[in-house]
Amino acid sequence: MESNELKIGDSQLIKINTIEEYTELFGCPSANHPLISINRLTDVKEFIPIGNPVQLNLYTITIKDGSTCNSKYGWRDYDFKKGTINFFAPGQIHSWNEKTENSGRWGWLLAFHPDFIRKYPLGTKIDKLKFFSYETNEALHMSDAERSMIEGIMESIENEYKQNIDEHTQDIIVSQLDVLLNYSERFYTRQFRTRNSVESDVLTRFQFVLHNHFENDKDKLITANDIASQLAMSTHYLSDLLRNLTGLNTQQHIHAHLIERAKNLLLTTNLSVSEIAYALGFEYPQYFSRLFKSKTGQTPVEFRNTN
């Protein structure tokens, strides 16, 4: 695998482009299909390239027993510990500080090449599934019932995977992958909503960051990435969590806050529209005017005159 190693600082970046390379690196049994591999954790050798970053140019899904992993939800301990699922899109960098014990451990490793689903509707749909870009500590945590359902889907995929490959194999497995991801979307929605009482603190912290920015840092517009970074969350995870808590994603909250501040300035000061735009952090007043009209149905001047 020397041809797949790139020097980055003092470490070698190992690039994994094929299922064969994946199974070799992680000690999985030889794949039955050139574009997909599914294995129970107990069948995976306990070998991980400690200290070397790995770029997996594959879709990978890791399902593990929650009691044997760091069960966190954002920065909090999580009350469901029956199992966790992590989703990774091609191109992400992975690294490990220590080996994990797979012997006797419940869980699955599923990896598939983008070409495996490319000709199917799932090949387009998967790009819209934001949980493939969540951080590891923002894993999906399963209840007993959810774990049982996921186990059934994985067993169905495994059974088909172990059959002799024919013209129906890929169609059947892709359809089961679609079901797996559909249920994962449902479970993530449940995870957001059932944690409202705990995660209301996220909303409080989010609002503090937003207000604090406009009070103390008016030189530039705040972005969804800026806020997520301050809250130690991934941008997509924060946005999805806020949408489930409030009905608005991060960008919509930022816009709503901007419009309310703009309205106050338009009605309580003699600042020009351009001066208000700069005061809010806009580099170009024209962008502020377009945003204001798209949200209120009026230009800033029309709003000031009619009110």
C-alpha positions in Angstrom: 0.0 0.0 0.0 3.0 2.3 -0.3 1.5 4.0 -3.4 -1.5 5.1 -1.2 0.6 6.8 1.4 1.3 10.5 1.4 3.7 12.4 3.7 1.9 14.9 6.0 4.2 16.4 8.6 5.6 13.5 10.6 2.7 11.2 9.7 1.8 9.2 6.7 -1.7 9.8 5.3 -3.0 6.5 4.1 -5.5 6.8 1.3 -8.1 4.0 0.9 -9.8 4.1 -2.5 -11.1 0.5 -2.9 -13.0 -2.1 -0.8 -10.0 -4.4 -1.1 -7.7 -1.8 0.5 -10.3 -1.2 3.2 -10.6 -4.8 4.2 -6.8 -5.3 4.2 -6.2 -2.2 6.4 -8.8 -2.9 9.0 -8.4 -6.7 9.2 -11.8 -7.6 7.7 -12.4 -10.9 5.9 -12.0 -10.7 2.1 -14.9 -8.9 0.5 -17.5 -11.0 -1.4 -18.2 -8.0 -3.7 -15.7 -5.6 -5.2 -17.8 -2.5 -4.2 -19.2 -3.3 -0.7 -18.1 -5.0 2.5 -20.2 -5.8 5.6 -18.7 -7.4 8.7 -19.7 -8.1 12.3 -17.1 -6.5 14.6 -16.3 -9.9 16.1 -15.0 -10.9 12.6 -12.7 -7.9 12.3 -9.1 -8.3 13.5 -8.0 -5.7 16.1 -5.7 -3.8 13.8 -5.9 -0.1 13.3 -3.1 2.1 12.0 -2.3 3.9 15.2 -0.9 7.4 14.7 -1.4 7.4 11.0 -4.3 9.5 9.5 -6.5 7.6 7.1 -8.5 9.1 4.3 -11.4 6.8 3.4 -12.7 7.5 -0.1 -15.7 5.3 0.6 -19.0 5.6 2.4 -18.6 3.9 5.8 -21.1 3.2 8.5 -20.0 2.0 11.9 -22.4 0.5 14.4 -21.2 -0.3 17.9 -22.4 -1.3 21.3 -23.0 2.0 23.1 -21.8 0.6 26.5 -18.3 0.1 25.2 -17.8 3.5 23.6 -17.8 7.1 24.6 -21.5 7.8 24.7 -21.9 11.5 24.1 -24.6 13.6 22.7 -22.9 16.9 21.7 -20.9 17.5 24.9 -23.4 15.6 27.2 -23.6 12.1 28.4 -26.5 10.4 26.6 -29.1 8.2 28.2 -29.5 5.7 25.3 -26.5 3.3 25.5 -27.8 0.4 23.5 -25.7 1.3 20.5 -24.4 4.1 18.4 -24.1 4.7 14.6 -21.6 6.9 12.9 -21.8 7.8 9.2 -18.8 9.0 7.1 -18.8 10.3 3.6 -15.9 9.7 1.2 -12.8 11.9 1.7 -13.0 12.3 5.4 -9.9 11.9 7.5 -9.8 9.4 10.4 -7.3 8.8 13.1 -7.0 6.5 16.1 -4.9 6.8 19.3 -5.5 3.3 20.5 -6.7 0.0 19.4 -10.3 -1.1 20.1 -11.3 -4.6 21.4 -13.6 -6.3 18.9 -13.6 -9.7 20.5 -17.1 -10.5 21.7 -18.3 -7.0 20.8 -21.7 -6.3 19.2 -21.6 -4.2 16.1 -21.0 -3.9 12.4 -18.6 -2.3 9.9 -20.3 -1.4 6.5 -18.3 0.2 3.7 -19.3 0.8 0.1 -17.8 2.5 -2.9 -19.7 5.5 -4.4 -19.9 3.5 -7.6 -22.1 0.9 -5.8 -25.0 3.4 -5.6 -24.2 5.8 -8.3 -26.8 4.7 -10.9 -29.6 4.5 -8.3 -31.7 7.4 -6.8 -29.8 6.8 -3.6 -26.7 8.0 -5.3 -28.2 11.5 -5.5 -30.1 11.3 -2.3 -27.1 10.4 -0.1 -25.5 13.8 -0.8 -28.4 15.5 1.0 -28.1 13.4 4.2 -26.3 15.8 6.5 -25.5 13.2 9.2 -22.7 11.9 6.9 -20.8 15.1 7.9 -21.6 15.1 11.7 -18.7 14.8 14.1 -18.0 11.4 15.8 -19.4 12.6 19.1 -22.7 13.5 17.4 -23.4 9.9 16.7 -26.9 8.5 16.5 -27.8 6.8 19.8 -30.3 3.9 19.6 -33.0 2.7 21.9 -33.7 -1.0 22.4 -36.3 -1.0 19.7 -34.2 1.0 17.3 -31.2 -1.3 17.8 -33.4 -4.3 17.1 -34.6 -2.7 13.9 -31.1 -1.8 12.7 -29.9 -5.3 13.6 -32.6 -6.8 11.3 -31.7 -4.5 8.4 -28.0 -5.3 8.8 -28.7 -9.1 8.9 -30.7 -8.7 5.7 -27.9 -7.0 3.9 -25.4 -9.6 5.3 -27.5 -12.5 4.0 -27.8 -11.0 0.5 -24.1 -10.1 0.6 -23.1 -13.7 1.3 -25.2 -15.1 -1.5 -23.7 -15.8 -4.9 -23.6 -12.5 -6.9 -26.1 -12.3 -9.6 -27.9 -9.6 -11.6 -30.2 -8.9 -8.6 -27.6 -8.6 -5.8 -26.8 -4.9 -6.2 -30.5 -3.9 -6.6 -31.5 -5.7 -3.4 -28.6 -4.4 -1.3 -29.0 -0.8 -2.4 -32.7 -1.0 -1.6 -31.8 -2.2 1.9 -29.2 0.5 2.3 -31.9 3.0 1.4 -34.1 1.6 4.2 -31.3 1.8 6.7 -30.7 5.4 5.9 -34.4 6.3 6.0 -34.7 4.8 9.5 -31.5 6.6 10.5 -33.1 9.9 9.4 -36.2 9.1 11.5 -34.1 8.1 14.5 -32.0 11.3 14.3 -35.3 13.3 14.3 -36.4 11.4 17.4 -33.0 12.1 19.0 -33.4 15.8 18.5 -37.0 16.0 19.7 -36.8 13.7 22.7 -33.8 15.7 24.0 -35.7 19.0 24.0 -35.6 19.4 27.8 -31.8 18.9 27.8 -30.9 20.6 24.5 -32.9 23.7 25.3 -29.5 24.7 26.7 -28.1 24.6 23.2 -30.7 27.2 22.1 -29.8 29.4 25.1 -26.1 29.2 24.3 -26.8 29.8 20.6 -28.8 32.9 21.3 -26.1 34.2 23.6 -23.4 33.8 20.9 -25.6 35.5 18.4 -26.5 38.5 20.6 -22.9 38.8 21.9 -21.6 39.0 18.3 -23.9 41.9 17.4 -23.1 43.7 20.6 -19.3 43.3 20.4 -18.2 42.4 16.9 -20.0 44.4 14.2 -17.2 44.4 11.6 -18.4 41.3 9.8 -21.4 39.1 9.5 -21.5 36.0 11.7 -21.9 32.7 9.9 -23.3 29.4 10.8 -19.8 28.0 10.8 -18.7 30.6 13.3 -21.5 29.8 15.8 -21.1 26.0 15.4 -17.4 26.4 16.1 -18.0 28.4 19.3 -20.5 25.8 20.5 -18.1 22.9 19.7 -20.6 21.3 17.3 -20.5 20.5 13.6 -22.3 23.0 11.4 -24.8 20.5 10.0 -25.6 19.0 13.4 -26.3 22.4 15.0 -28.5 23.4 12.1 -30.5 20.2 12.2 -30.8 20.4 16.0 -32.1 24.0 15.9 -34.5 23.2 13.1 -36.0 20.4 15.2 -36.1 22.6 18.3 -37.5 25.8 16.7 -38.4 25.1 13.1 -35.6 27.3 11.9 -32.0 26.3 10.9 -28.9 28.3 11.9 -28.9 30.5 8.8 -32.6 31.3 9.2 -32.0 32.3 12.8 -29.1 34.6 11.8 -31.3 36.2 9.1 -34.2 36.7 11.5 -31.9 38.4 14.0 -30.4 40.6 11.4 -33.9 41.7 10.1 -35.1 42.5 13.6 -32.0 44.6 14.3 -32.3 46.3 11.0 -36.0 47.2 11.7 -35.0 48.8 15.0 -32.3 50.9 13.4 -34.6 52.0 10.6 -37.3 53.2 13.0 -35.2 54.6 15.9 -32.2 56.2 14.1 -31.5 58.6 11.2 -28.8 56.3 9.8 -28.9 55.8 6.1 -29.6 52.3 4.6 -25.9 52.0 3.7 -24.9 53.0 7.3 -27.2 50.4 8.8 -25.9 47.8 6.4 -22.3 48.5 7.5 -23.4 48.6 11.1 -24.8 45.1 10.8 -21.6 43.7 9.2 -22.6 43.7 5.5 -19.8 44.5 3.2 -22.2 45.5 0.4 -25.4 47.5 1.2 -27.1 46.1 -1.9 -26.9 42.6 -0.3 -28.5 43.9 2.8 -31.3 45.5 0.9 -32.0 42.4 -1.1 -32.1 40.2 2.1 -34.4 42.7 3.8 -36.9 42.8 1.0 -36.8 39.0 0.6 -37.7 38.6 4.3 -40.2 41.5 4.7 -41.6 42.2 1.2 -40.4 45.8 1.4 -37.2 47.6 0.8 -35.6 49.2 3.9 -36.7 52.7 2.6 -40.3 51.5 2.1 -40.3 49.9 5.6 -39.1 53.1 7.2 -41.6 55.3 5.3 -44.6 53.2 6.0 -43.8 52.8 9.7 
